[in-house]
């Protein structure tokens, strides 16, 4: 299980170091490299003069090209590594930038600190970095809810999913997944420009996150103070979410913390009337963000531990 050991190492390095600002300033980040490529292809092939069918075909071709190129590079690099312990170390180091464990924790904690001290303006500014909803319309409960939801969803998209595919297929698995996820974040939106062009990217992202999202919810449920509350909320409410995947970790987190999540929110001046997860529970507060971070940390430690055990089994 070379790949499982490499993913455990990638998680450990990222937990300790994150992605240093000095390194980002010098070389950027693999996701930003993917973003530049996707942006060029979007500008070049997503033409408003084309009918929806042509744009959908072009978007599918672009998605397959980006994923194939990314996974192919990962495979070529992996194939060149020696089959020894050094291979696990090198794979882990190469996978490290693609695991956002430390970054997610830091961004969510940056919301909790000012919110607990009563600085609503600073908390709104911090939460704007991790969610797309209008921060000016958020009160304390809204800010806490947004931060907790982002933490739960991105625990799946940013850590569990890349590690899952990396543990199965090594470097091509984790790089290919990040290509899918980046495509979805850039062109997988239901907007006039990307409704057709991003259709394939959005569907591939749904498929790639199907198992990891449920695995993330299970991790939260198992490690909650009251596992039965978390798991029952997840099973009951996950499918009420607009996303076929995000509802699983979010509902598990809602049940674990005893708060209600999702619900109506404002995007660009328009209200989206989303259903509640764990409806009837209280609204979250700043302290609940801290409790959520503690659960997130325990879940990631368990995940890394399982990977390490598989590597040595």
URJO-V235468 format. One record per residue. N is the residue number from 1. PHI is phi in degrees with one decimal (999 if undefined). PSI is psi as a letter, one per 30 degrees, with the letter a starting at -180 (NA if undefined). D_FIRST is the distance of its C-alpha to the first C-alpha in Angstrom with 1 decimal. Layout:
n=N phi=PHI psi=PSI d_first=D_FIRST
n=N phi=PHI psi=PSI d_first=D_FIRST
This chain:
n=1 phi=999 psi=h d_first=0.0
n=2 phi=-54.0 psi=e d_first=3.8
n=3 phi=-67.1 psi=e d_first=5.4
n=4 phi=-62.9 psi=e d_first=5.4
n=5 phi=-63.3 psi=e d_first=6.6
n=6 phi=-64.5 psi=e d_first=8.8
n=7 phi=-69.2 psi=e d_first=10.2
n=8 phi=-62.5 psi=e d_first=11.0
n=9 phi=-65.5 psi=e d_first=12.7
n=10 phi=-59.6 psi=e d_first=14.5
n=11 phi=-63.8 psi=e d_first=15.9
n=12 phi=-64.6 psi=e d_first=17.1
n=13 phi=-63.3 psi=e d_first=18.8
n=14 phi=-66.6 psi=e d_first=20.4
n=15 phi=-62.1 psi=e d_first=21.6
n=16 phi=-81.8 psi=e d_first=23.3
n=17 phi=-114.1 psi=f d_first=24.7
n=18 phi=63.4 psi=a d_first=24.7
n=19 phi=-116.8 psi=j d_first=25.9
n=20 phi=-54.8 psi=k d_first=29.0
n=21 phi=-59.4 psi=e d_first=32.3
n=22 phi=-63.1 psi=e d_first=33.2
n=23 phi=-70.7 psi=e d_first=30.1
n=24 phi=-62.7 psi=e d_first=30.9
n=25 phi=-64.5 psi=e d_first=34.5
n=26 phi=-83.2 psi=e d_first=33.5
n=27 phi=-123.0 psi=f d_first=30.9
n=28 phi=78.6 psi=b d_first=30.7
n=29 phi=-153.2 psi=k d_first=27.3
n=30 phi=-52.5 psi=e d_first=25.1
n=31 phi=-68.1 psi=e d_first=26.3
n=32 phi=-69.0 psi=e d_first=29.9
n=33 phi=-64.5 psi=e d_first=29.3
n=34 phi=-61.2 psi=e d_first=28.2
n=35 phi=-59.9 psi=e d_first=31.2
n=36 phi=-63.7 psi=e d_first=33.6
n=37 phi=-62.7 psi=e d_first=32.5
n=38 phi=-62.8 psi=e d_first=32.8
n=39 phi=-62.7 psi=e d_first=36.1
n=40 phi=-62.3 psi=e d_first=37.5
n=41 phi=-69.1 psi=e d_first=36.5
n=42 phi=-63.5 psi=e d_first=37.9
n=43 phi=-63.7 psi=e d_first=41.2
n=44 phi=-77.1 psi=e d_first=41.4
n=45 phi=-115.8 psi=f d_first=40.6
n=46 phi=-94.7 psi=i d_first=41.4
n=47 phi=-100.7 psi=k d_first=45.1
n=48 phi=-65.8 psi=f d_first=47.4
n=49 phi=-78.7 psi=f d_first=49.9
n=50 phi=-82.4 psi=k d_first=47.4
n=51 phi=-69.1 psi=l d_first=47.5
n=52 phi=-54.7 psi=e d_first=44.6
n=53 phi=-63.2 psi=e d_first=43.3
n=54 phi=-67.6 psi=e d_first=43.0
n=55 phi=-66.5 psi=e d_first=41.4
n=56 phi=-66.0 psi=e d_first=38.8
n=57 phi=-63.8 psi=e d_first=38.0
n=58 phi=-63.2 psi=e d_first=37.9
n=59 phi=-64.3 psi=e d_first=35.6
n=60 phi=-65.2 psi=e d_first=33.2
n=61 phi=-64.3 psi=e d_first=33.4
n=62 phi=-63.2 psi=e d_first=32.8
n=63 phi=-60.1 psi=e d_first=29.7
n=64 phi=-64.1 psi=e d_first=28.2
n=65 phi=-65.0 psi=e d_first=29.1
n=66 phi=-65.1 psi=e d_first=27.6
n=67 phi=-66.3 psi=e d_first=24.3
n=68 phi=-62.9 psi=e d_first=24.2
n=69 phi=-64.2 psi=e d_first=25.1
n=70 phi=-64.0 psi=e d_first=22.6
n=71 phi=-64.3 psi=e d_first=19.6
n=72 phi=-64.8 psi=e d_first=21.0
n=73 phi=-63.8 psi=e d_first=21.3
n=74 phi=-60.0 psi=e d_first=17.7
n=75 phi=-63.6 psi=e d_first=16.7
n=76 phi=-62.9 psi=e d_first=19.2
n=77 phi=-66.1 psi=e d_first=18.1
n=78 phi=-63.0 psi=e d_first=14.4
n=79 phi=-65.2 psi=f d_first=15.7
n=80 phi=-84.4 psi=f d_first=17.8
n=81 phi=-86.8 psi=k d_first=15.2
n=82 phi=-72.4 psi=k d_first=14.7
n=83 phi=-87.7 psi=i d_first=11.6
n=84 phi=-141.7 psi=a d_first=11.7
n=85 phi=-58.9 psi=e d_first=11.1
n=86 phi=-62.5 psi=f d_first=13.7
n=87 phi=-65.6 psi=e d_first=11.5
n=88 phi=-61.9 psi=e d_first=9.4
n=89 phi=-62.9 psi=e d_first=12.9
n=90 phi=-65.8 psi=e d_first=14.5
n=91 phi=-63.0 psi=e d_first=12.3
n=92 phi=-63.2 psi=e d_first=12.7
n=93 phi=-65.3 psi=e d_first=16.4
n=94 phi=-69.3 psi=e d_first=16.8
n=95 phi=-81.1 psi=f d_first=15.4
n=96 phi=-48.2 psi=e d_first=17.5
n=97 phi=-63.8 psi=f d_first=20.8
n=98 phi=-95.9 psi=g d_first=19.4
n=99 phi=-115.8 psi=j d_first=18.8
n=100 phi=-98.6 psi=h d_first=22.3
n=101 phi=-63.9 psi=e d_first=21.8
n=102 phi=-69.4 psi=e d_first=24.6
n=103 phi=-61.4 psi=e d_first=26.9
n=104 phi=-62.8 psi=e d_first=27.1
n=105 phi=-58.9 psi=e d_first=27.9
n=106 phi=-64.0 psi=e d_first=30.5
n=107 phi=-67.5 psi=e d_first=32.2
n=108 phi=-73.1 psi=e d_first=32.6
n=109 phi=-62.3 psi=e d_first=33.8
n=110 phi=-66.9 psi=f d_first=36.3
n=111 phi=-84.1 psi=e d_first=37.8
n=112 phi=-64.3 psi=e d_first=38.0
n=113 phi=-62.0 psi=e d_first=39.8
n=114 phi=-67.5 psi=e d_first=42.9
n=115 phi=-66.7 psi=e d_first=43.1
n=116 phi=-67.7 psi=f d_first=43.3
n=117 phi=-87.9 psi=g d_first=46.0
n=118 phi=88.3 psi=g d_first=48.0
n=119 phi=-90.3 psi=i d_first=47.6
n=120 phi=-63.9 psi=e d_first=47.1
n=121 phi=-62.2 psi=e d_first=47.7
n=122 phi=-67.3 psi=e d_first=44.9
n=123 phi=-65.5 psi=e d_first=42.6
n=124 phi=-63.0 psi=e d_first=43.5
n=125 phi=-63.0 psi=e d_first=42.8
n=126 phi=-70.1 psi=e d_first=39.4
n=127 phi=-70.8 psi=f d_first=38.4
n=128 phi=-63.5 psi=f d_first=39.6
n=129 phi=-76.6 psi=f d_first=36.7
n=130 phi=-122.8 psi=f d_first=34.2
n=131 phi=-134.3 psi=l d_first=36.2
n=132 phi=-98.1 psi=f d_first=38.5
n=133 phi=-75.4 psi=l d_first=41.2
n=134 phi=-71.1 psi=j d_first=44.6
n=135 phi=-69.7 psi=f d_first=44.3
n=136 phi=-64.8 psi=f d_first=48.1
n=137 phi=-91.5 psi=g d_first=48.3
n=138 phi=-96.2 psi=k d_first=45.9
n=139 phi=-92.0 psi=a d_first=47.3
n=140 phi=-58.1 psi=e d_first=45.3
n=141 phi=-63.4 psi=e d_first=43.8
n=142 phi=-65.6 psi=e d_first=43.0
n=143 phi=-66.5 psi=e d_first=41.3
n=144 phi=-61.5 psi=e d_first=39.2
n=145 phi=-62.7 psi=e d_first=38.3
n=146 phi=-62.4 psi=e d_first=37.3
n=147 phi=-65.8 psi=e d_first=35.1
n=148 phi=-67.4 psi=e d_first=33.4
n=149 phi=-62.0 psi=e d_first=32.8
n=150 phi=-62.2 psi=e d_first=31.4
n=151 phi=-60.9 psi=e d_first=29.0
n=152 phi=-65.1 psi=e d_first=27.8
n=153 phi=-67.1 psi=e d_first=27.5
n=154 phi=-76.0 psi=f d_first=25.9
n=155 phi=-61.0 psi=e d_first=23.3
n=156 phi=-75.7 psi=e d_first=22.0
n=157 phi=-68.3 psi=e d_first=22.8
n=158 phi=-95.3 psi=f d_first=22.0
n=159 phi=-128.3 psi=d d_first=18.9
n=160 phi=-62.9 psi=e d_first=17.3
n=161 phi=-64.2 psi=e d_first=17.6
n=162 phi=-60.8 psi=e d_first=16.3
n=163 phi=-66.7 psi=e d_first=13.3
n=164 phi=-58.9 psi=e d_first=12.8
n=165 phi=-70.6 psi=e d_first=13.1
n=166 phi=-67.6 psi=e d_first=11.2
n=167 phi=-66.9 psi=f d_first=8.0
n=168 phi=-80.3 psi=e d_first=9.0
n=169 phi=-125.7 psi=g d_first=10.3
n=170 phi=76.0 psi=b d_first=9.9
n=171 phi=-60.5 psi=e d_first=13.3
n=172 phi=-62.7 psi=f d_first=15.4
n=173 phi=-68.4 psi=e d_first=14.2
n=174 phi=-73.4 psi=e d_first=15.3
n=175 phi=-69.5 psi=e d_first=18.3
n=176 phi=-62.4 psi=e d_first=19.4
n=177 phi=-63.5 psi=e d_first=19.4
n=178 phi=-62.4 psi=e d_first=21.4
n=179 phi=-64.4 psi=e d_first=23.8
n=180 phi=-61.4 psi=e d_first=24.4
n=181 phi=-65.6 psi=e d_first=24.9
n=182 phi=-70.3 psi=e d_first=27.3
n=183 phi=-58.1 psi=e d_first=29.2
n=184 phi=-63.0 psi=e d_first=29.8
n=185 phi=-68.2 psi=f d_first=31.0
n=186 phi=-98.8 psi=e d_first=33.4
n=187 phi=-126.6 psi=g d_first=34.7
n=188 phi=-89.0 psi=h d_first=33.6
n=189 phi=-99.8 psi=l d_first=36.7
n=190 phi=-87.6 psi=i d_first=39.6
n=191 phi=-114.9 psi=l d_first=42.2
n=192 phi=-58.7 psi=e d_first=44.9
n=193 phi=-74.8 psi=e d_first=43.1
n=194 phi=-114.2 psi=g d_first=39.6
n=195 phi=-55.6 psi=e d_first=40.3
n=196 phi=-91.9 psi=e d_first=40.0
n=197 phi=-64.0 psi=e d_first=38.1
n=198 phi=-95.9 psi=g d_first=35.2
n=199 phi=-58.6 psi=e d_first=35.0
n=200 phi=-65.5 psi=e d_first=32.0
n=201 phi=-60.7 psi=e d_first=30.1
n=202 phi=-66.7 psi=e d_first=30.8
n=203 phi=-68.4 psi=e d_first=29.8
n=204 phi=-65.3 psi=e d_first=26.4
n=205 phi=-66.7 psi=e d_first=25.8
n=206 phi=-58.8 psi=e d_first=26.7
n=207 phi=-67.2 psi=e d_first=24.3
n=208 phi=-66.6 psi=f d_first=21.3
n=209 phi=-99.0 psi=g d_first=22.0
n=210 phi=-60.1 psi=e d_first=22.9
n=211 phi=-73.4 psi=e d_first=19.8
n=212 phi=-58.3 psi=e d_first=18.9
n=213 phi=-63.4 psi=e d_first=22.6
n=214 phi=-71.6 psi=e d_first=22.7
n=215 phi=-65.6 psi=e d_first=19.5
n=216 phi=-63.1 psi=e d_first=21.3
n=217 phi=-59.9 psi=e d_first=24.4
n=218 phi=-65.1 psi=e d_first=22.8
n=219 phi=-60.7 psi=e d_first=21.4
n=220 phi=-62.5 psi=e d_first=24.9
n=221 phi=-65.2 psi=e d_first=26.5
n=222 phi=-64.7 psi=e d_first=24.6
n=223 phi=-100.5 psi=g d_first=25.3
n=224 phi=-68.8 psi=l d_first=28.9
n=225 phi=-61.2 psi=e d_first=31.8
n=226 phi=-125.2 psi=i d_first=32.9
n=227 phi=-55.0 psi=e d_first=29.9
n=228 phi=-64.7 psi=e d_first=32.4
n=229 phi=-65.5 psi=e d_first=34.3
n=230 phi=-67.6 psi=e d_first=31.2
n=231 phi=-71.1 psi=e d_first=29.7
n=232 phi=-67.1 psi=e d_first=33.2
n=233 phi=-64.8 psi=e d_first=34.0
n=234 phi=-61.6 psi=e d_first=30.8
n=235 phi=-64.2 psi=e d_first=31.5
n=236 phi=-74.6 psi=e d_first=35.2
n=237 phi=-110.3 psi=f d_first=35.3
n=238 phi=-55.7 psi=e d_first=32.1
n=239 phi=-79.1 psi=f d_first=33.8
n=240 phi=-80.4 psi=f d_first=36.9
n=241 phi=-70.8 psi=l d_first=35.2
n=242 phi=-64.3 psi=f d_first=36.1
n=243 phi=-97.8 psi=k d_first=32.4
n=244 phi=-71.3 psi=f d_first=30.4
n=245 phi=-114.3 psi=e d_first=27.4
n=246 phi=-61.8 psi=f d_first=28.8
n=247 phi=-63.0 psi=f d_first=30.8
n=248 phi=-70.0 psi=e d_first=27.9
n=249 phi=-68.0 psi=e d_first=26.8
n=250 phi=-69.1 psi=e d_first=30.5
n=251 phi=-67.1 psi=e d_first=31.9
n=252 phi=-62.9 psi=e d_first=29.5
n=253 phi=-67.3 psi=e d_first=30.5
n=254 phi=-59.2 psi=e d_first=34.1
n=255 phi=-66.9 psi=e d_first=34.0
n=256 phi=-65.9 psi=e d_first=32.2
n=257 phi=-91.9 psi=f d_first=34.9
n=258 phi=70.6 psi=h d_first=37.8
n=259 phi=-128.2 psi=l d_first=38.9
n=260 phi=-98.7 psi=k d_first=39.6
n=261 phi=-123.7 psi=l d_first=37.7
n=262 phi=63.6 psi=b d_first=38.2
n=263 phi=81.8 psi=a d_first=41.9
n=264 phi=-60.4 psi=k d_first=44.4
n=265 phi=-151.0 psi=l d_first=43.8
n=266 phi=-109.9 psi=k d_first=45.5
n=267 phi=-119.9 psi=j d_first=44.1
n=268 phi=51.2 psi=h d_first=46.5
n=269 phi=85.9 psi=f d_first=49.5
n=270 phi=-111.7 psi=k d_first=48.6
n=271 phi=-89.1 psi=k d_first=47.6
n=272 phi=-103.1 psi=j d_first=44.6
n=273 phi=-86.6 psi=i d_first=45.3
n=274 phi=-80.7 psi=k d_first=41.8
n=275 phi=-72.1 psi=l d_first=41.6
n=276 phi=-78.4 psi=k d_first=40.7
n=277 phi=-103.8 psi=k d_first=37.5
n=278 phi=63.2 psi=h d_first=38.6
n=279 phi=-58.5 psi=k d_first=42.2
n=280 phi=100.6 psi=f d_first=44.7
n=281 phi=-79.4 psi=l d_first=42.7
n=282 phi=-74.8 psi=l d_first=43.9
n=283 phi=-74.1 psi=k d_first=43.2
n=284 phi=-74.6 psi=l d_first=40.6
n=285 phi=-122.3 psi=l d_first=41.9
n=286 phi=-58.1 psi=e d_first=40.6
n=287 phi=-62.1 psi=f d_first=39.4
n=288 phi=-71.7 psi=f d_first=37.1
n=289 phi=-63.2 psi=e d_first=35.2
n=290 phi=-61.8 psi=e d_first=34.5
n=291 phi=-64.9 psi=e d_first=33.4
n=292 phi=-64.9 psi=e d_first=31.2
n=293 phi=-64.1 psi=e d_first=29.6
n=294 phi=-64.9 psi=e d_first=29.0
n=295 phi=-66.0 psi=e d_first=27.2
n=296 phi=-57.5 psi=e d_first=25.2
n=297 phi=-64.1 psi=e d_first=24.1
n=298 phi=-63.0 psi=e d_first=23.2
n=299 phi=-64.9 psi=e d_first=21.1
n=300 phi=-70.5 psi=e d_first=19.1
n=301 phi=-64.1 psi=e d_first=18.7
n=302 phi=-63.5 psi=e d_first=17.4
n=303 phi=-59.9 psi=e d_first=14.9
n=304 phi=-63.0 psi=e d_first=13.6
n=305 phi=-64.9 psi=e d_first=13.6
n=306 phi=-62.3 psi=e d_first=11.7
n=307 phi=-62.4 psi=e d_first=8.8
n=308 phi=-63.6 psi=e d_first=9.3
n=309 phi=-62.9 psi=e d_first=9.5
n=310 phi=-61.3 psi=e d_first=6.4
n=311 phi=-65.7 psi=e d_first=4.8
n=312 phi=-97.7 psi=f d_first=7.6
n=313 phi=-64.4 psi=NA d_first=8.1
